[in-house]
Amino acid sequence: QVQLEESGGGLVKAGGSLRLSCAASRSALVINSMGWYRQAPGKQREVVAVIVSGGSTNYADSVKGRFTISRDNGKNTVYLQMNSLRPEDTAVYYCNARGYKEAFNAWGQGTAVTVPS
């Protein structure tokens, strides 16, 4: 299994920026994809951005052009740079890591992002 430790959430004004970090307890060599999901109050968890081992990325339409996911394999860490934040981005953000051939599917504990309206 893999343990994930998230950091970087907080309170930020609309239009501001935050960077989330997620450090994995195992080498990037065993991790196929890492991603960020979010869950707003009263809503289902949704995907925000995913990056696979080869570097390809996918984003939710709602964050394209504002958020950037990146991965530092040397540090076993994935980042989510969030710019031009909006009140609708308010949610708990969860880091996810999946192993090759579904060897594992790990989740972080979540970090809260609040953008007041």
C-alpha beads as a LAMMPS data file, in Angstrom:
LAMMPS data file: protein, C-alpha beads

117 atoms
116 bonds

1 atom types
1 bond types

-500.0 500.0 xlo xhi
-500.0 500.0 ylo yhi
-500.0 500.0 zlo zhi

Masses

1 110.0

Atoms # bond

1 1 1 0.000 0.000 0.000
2 1 1 0.981 3.642 -0.364
3 1 1 0.504 6.440 2.143
4 1 1 -0.134 9.935 0.836
5 1 1 0.461 13.143 2.756
6 1 1 -1.156 16.316 1.462
7 1 1 -0.388 19.913 2.282
8 1 1 -1.030 23.411 1.009
9 1 1 -4.727 24.003 1.510
10 1 1 -6.121 27.118 3.127
11 1 1 -8.224 30.216 2.783
12 1 1 -7.624 32.439 -0.222
13 1 1 -9.472 35.337 -1.818
14 1 1 -11.144 34.938 -5.169
15 1 1 -8.588 35.398 -7.913
16 1 1 -5.783 34.182 -5.702
17 1 1 -3.505 31.155 -5.948
18 1 1 -2.601 28.104 -3.908
19 1 1 -0.325 25.148 -4.490
20 1 1 -1.209 21.742 -3.118
21 1 1 1.427 19.072 -2.575
22 1 1 1.069 15.338 -2.094
23 1 1 4.003 13.178 -1.080
24 1 1 3.842 9.419 -1.577
25 1 1 5.514 6.931 0.740
26 1 1 6.710 4.719 -2.105
27 1 1 8.801 5.206 -5.184
28 1 1 7.245 6.728 -8.261
29 1 1 8.376 3.582 -10.092
30 1 1 5.400 1.673 -8.678
31 1 1 2.874 4.472 -9.200
32 1 1 1.048 4.588 -12.521
33 1 1 -1.011 7.689 -11.993
34 1 1 -1.488 10.407 -9.419
35 1 1 -4.334 12.818 -9.285
36 1 1 -6.361 15.342 -7.385
37 1 1 -10.044 15.016 -6.649
38 1 1 -12.320 17.329 -4.709
39 1 1 -15.549 17.138 -2.794
40 1 1 -17.623 20.198 -2.061
41 1 1 -20.242 20.206 0.702
42 1 1 -23.285 18.240 -0.356
43 1 1 -21.710 17.087 -3.596
44 1 1 -20.020 13.950 -4.861
45 1 1 -16.263 13.654 -5.163
46 1 1 -15.082 14.676 -8.623
47 1 1 -11.829 14.449 -10.508
48 1 1 -9.848 17.670 -10.846
49 1 1 -6.643 16.611 -12.595
50 1 1 -4.655 13.446 -13.232
51 1 1 -1.098 12.850 -14.374
52 1 1 0.173 9.463 -15.519
53 1 1 3.692 8.107 -15.362
54 1 1 4.532 9.194 -18.888
55 1 1 3.578 12.766 -18.070
56 1 1 0.222 13.009 -19.826
57 1 1 -2.354 15.071 -17.999
58 1 1 -6.115 15.393 -17.924
59 1 1 -8.184 18.141 -16.367
60 1 1 -11.794 18.737 -15.500
61 1 1 -13.302 21.308 -17.851
62 1 1 -14.010 23.598 -14.915
63 1 1 -10.304 24.013 -14.092
64 1 1 -8.668 23.954 -17.521
65 1 1 -6.446 26.966 -18.016
66 1 1 -6.414 27.742 -14.287
67 1 1 -4.969 24.635 -12.608
68 1 1 -1.764 22.793 -13.440
69 1 1 -0.809 19.339 -12.208
70 1 1 2.820 18.307 -12.139
71 1 1 4.852 15.451 -10.755
72 1 1 8.367 15.245 -9.322
73 1 1 9.299 11.576 -9.486
74 1 1 12.526 12.176 -7.608
75 1 1 10.542 13.407 -4.616
76 1 1 7.582 11.039 -5.157
77 1 1 5.405 14.145 -5.060
78 1 1 2.573 15.543 -7.125
79 1 1 1.557 19.191 -7.125
80 1 1 -1.549 21.098 -8.049
81 1 1 -0.988 24.753 -8.844
82 1 1 -4.313 26.550 -8.616
83 1 1 -4.607 30.037 -10.054
84 1 1 -7.553 32.383 -10.518
85 1 1 -9.423 30.615 -7.754
86 1 1 -13.185 30.970 -7.592
87 1 1 -15.705 30.434 -4.801
88 1 1 -16.901 27.315 -6.617
89 1 1 -13.437 25.809 -6.146
90 1 1 -14.154 25.586 -2.422
91 1 1 -13.881 21.920 -1.442
92 1 1 -11.795 19.320 0.305
93 1 1 -9.096 18.229 -2.108
94 1 1 -7.892 14.631 -2.039
95 1 1 -4.748 13.175 -3.511
96 1 1 -4.945 9.784 -5.222
97 1 1 -2.291 7.325 -6.345
98 1 1 -2.855 4.181 -8.387
99 1 1 -0.425 1.386 -8.967
100 1 1 0.205 -0.512 -12.161
101 1 1 -2.332 -3.268 -12.888
102 1 1 -4.526 -1.947 -10.062
103 1 1 -1.979 -3.019 -7.472
104 1 1 -3.267 -0.293 -5.162
105 1 1 -5.600 2.697 -5.087
106 1 1 -4.571 5.037 -2.286
107 1 1 -6.150 8.231 -0.992
108 1 1 -4.833 11.046 1.133
109 1 1 -6.669 12.442 4.120
110 1 1 -7.757 15.584 2.282
111 1 1 -6.880 19.247 2.552
112 1 1 -9.461 22.014 2.618
113 1 1 -9.483 24.900 0.165
114 1 1 -11.826 27.794 0.876
115 1 1 -12.467 30.665 -1.508
116 1 1 -15.023 33.044 0.014
117 1 1 -17.531 34.702 -2.292

Bonds

1 1 1 2
2 1 2 3
3 1 3 4
4 1 4 5
5 1 5 6
6 1 6 7
7 1 7 8
8 1 8 9
9 1 9 10
10 1 10 11
11 1 11 12
12 1 12 13
13 1 13 14
14 1 14 15
15 1 15 16
16 1 16 17
17 1 17 18
18 1 18 19
19 1 19 20
20 1 20 21
21 1 21 22
22 1 22 23
23 1 23 24
24 1 24 25
25 1 25 26
26 1 26 27
27 1 27 28
28 1 28 29
29 1 29 30
30 1 30 31
31 1 31 32
32 1 32 33
33 1 33 34
34 1 34 35
35 1 35 36
36 1 36 37
37 1 37 38
38 1 38 39
39 1 39 40
40 1 40 41
41 1 41 42
42 1 42 43
43 1 43 44
44 1 44 45
45 1 45 46
46 1 46 47
47 1 47 48
48 1 48 49
49 1 49 50
50 1 50 51
51 1 51 52
52 1 52 53
53 1 53 54
54 1 54 55
55 1 55 56
56 1 56 57
57 1 57 58
58 1 58 59
59 1 59 60
60 1 60 61
61 1 61 62
62 1 62 63
63 1 63 64
64 1 64 65
65 1 65 66
66 1 66 67
67 1 67 68
68 1 68 69
69 1 69 70
70 1 70 71
71 1 71 72
72 1 72 73
73 1 73 74
74 1 74 75
75 1 75 76
76 1 76 77
77 1 77 78
78 1 78 79
79 1 79 80
80 1 80 81
81 1 81 82
82 1 82 83
83 1 83 84
84 1 84 85
85 1 85 86
86 1 86 87
87 1 87 88
88 1 88 89
89 1 89 90
90 1 90 91
91 1 91 92
92 1 92 93
93 1 93 94
94 1 94 95
95 1 95 96
96 1 96 97
97 1 97 98
98 1 98 99
99 1 99 100
100 1 100 101
101 1 101 102
102 1 102 103
103 1 103 104
104 1 104 105
105 1 105 106
106 1 106 107
107 1 107 108
108 1 108 109
109 1 109 110
110 1 110 111
111 1 111 112
112 1 112 113
113 1 113 114
114 1 114 115
115 1 115 116
116 1 116 117
